[in-house]
């Protein structure tokens, strides 16, 4: 999956109607220099179940993918420890 991002927080969004399995997909951010540390980028949503995680990415250091319940995947900048409360 290829996605573009912009410093204003805008990015490409893949909106899947139904289920999605990410296991065999690689994520490539076209312009990583445009990632803004103060923004979160929603790159994927689905109306069904999201299974698996991206097999690889080109995200710079301290950038992570957050797989949220409800089928949303976001790119977030974390400079420290990530703690999730559900």
Phi, psi and omega per residue, in radians:
X1 nan 2.269 3.102
X2 -1.890 2.309 3.108
X3 -2.325 2.538 3.013
X4 -1.775 2.565 3.079
X5 -2.283 2.776 3.107
X6 -2.346 2.668 -3.083
X7 -1.043 -0.415 3.135
X8 -1.337 -0.050 -3.137
X9 1.746 -0.060 3.102
X10 -1.369 2.627 3.089
X11 -2.815 2.908 3.019
X12 -1.176 2.532 3.141
X13 -2.252 2.194 3.014
X14 -1.680 1.952 -3.130
X15 -1.858 1.869 -3.070
X16 -1.681 2.259 3.023
X17 -1.596 1.784 -3.091
X18 2.040 -2.721 -3.071
X19 -1.510 2.707 3.071
X20 -2.479 2.384 3.064
X21 -2.019 2.054 -3.058
X22 -1.607 -0.041 -2.967
X23 -0.923 -0.671 -3.068
X24 -1.743 0.159 -3.082
X25 -1.779 2.479 3.006
X26 -1.835 2.508 3.088
X27 -1.795 2.254 3.079
X28 -2.202 2.065 3.076
X29 -1.576 2.094 -3.004
X30 -1.134 -0.628 -3.029
X31 -2.338 1.239 -3.060
X32 -1.034 -0.418 3.123
X33 -1.175 -0.278 3.137
X34 -1.537 -0.121 3.117
X35 -1.111 2.252 -3.118
X36 -1.814 2.097 -3.092
X37 -0.986 -0.466 -3.084
X38 -1.550 0.017 -3.095
X39 -1.988 2.734 2.951
X40 -2.008 2.433 -3.081
X41 -2.003 2.015 3.057
X42 -1.479 1.985 -3.055
X43 -1.828 -0.292 -3.093
X44 -2.653 2.425 2.961
X45 -2.365 2.686 3.034
X46 -2.546 2.644 -3.129
X47 -1.535 -0.256 3.119
X48 -1.884 -2.551 -3.125
X49 -1.531 2.435 3.000
X50 -1.824 2.160 3.095
X51 -2.138 2.738 3.126
X52 1.266 3.046 3.070
X53 -2.320 2.816 3.117
X54 -1.028 2.402 -3.098
X55 -1.260 -0.504 3.104
X56 -2.803 2.821 3.096
X57 -2.547 2.923 3.010
X58 -1.967 0.472 -3.118
X59 -1.139 2.425 3.084
X60 -1.190 2.941 3.098
X61 -0.911 2.477 3.109
X62 1.276 0.008 3.017
X63 -1.670 2.334 -3.077
X64 -2.334 2.746 2.988
X65 -1.676 2.350 3.074
X66 -1.958 2.096 3.135
X67 -1.699 1.820 -3.080
X68 -1.631 2.682 3.024
X69 -1.090 2.649 -3.084
X70 1.575 0.046 3.024
X71 1.504 0.305 -3.141
X72 -1.733 2.388 3.063
X73 -2.130 2.236 -3.132
X74 -2.170 2.666 2.960
X75 -1.738 2.233 -3.127
X76 -2.358 2.615 3.076
X77 -1.700 2.233 3.141
X78 -2.299 2.113 3.086
X79 -1.975 1.299 -3.085
X80 2.676 -2.562 -3.091
X81 -1.725 2.343 3.070
X82 -1.573 2.228 3.064
X83 -2.185 2.255 -3.129
X84 -1.953 2.307 3.036
X85 -1.976 2.229 -3.128
X86 -2.111 nan nan
